[in-house]
Amino acid sequence: LELHACDARLARMCVVLGVTLVWTFKILDYFDWEFNTDAHSIAGFVSVILCLIVALSGSLTAGMAQFYNGEKAWTPKEKVTKVGKFHKWAGYFMLFIGNATAMLGIVHYYKDIVEDD
């Protein structure tokens, strides 16, 4: 049962990672593989990188929690706790950047597209 749960987590992570990468490549292809320098594009690129980091750190945390037997008695803090805290704060930062990216996209849409019509 534990191996099945690990496979399910890995599959979910691969789906999120795959969807993120596919849409990144579609957007880059739409813009002829050139990066825009507006705030929305830069924040979107940072969001993609953070999404990859959060997904990988979450998988590492889940794997360590499931298969890791713990540190030696004299170790002050477990590695699982450290990786888990990193994943938690990276996730919070990802949510913040994601919301900022969406907000910047809305501003870009109304400022550059709607007002130009």
Buried (B, 14 or more C-beta within 10 A) or exposed (E): EEEEEBEEBEEEBEEBBEEBEEEBEEBEEEEEEEEEEBBBBBBBBBBBEBBBBBBBBBBBBBBBEEEEEEEEEEEEEBBBEEBBEBBBEBBEBBEEBBEBBBEBBEEBEEEEEEEEE
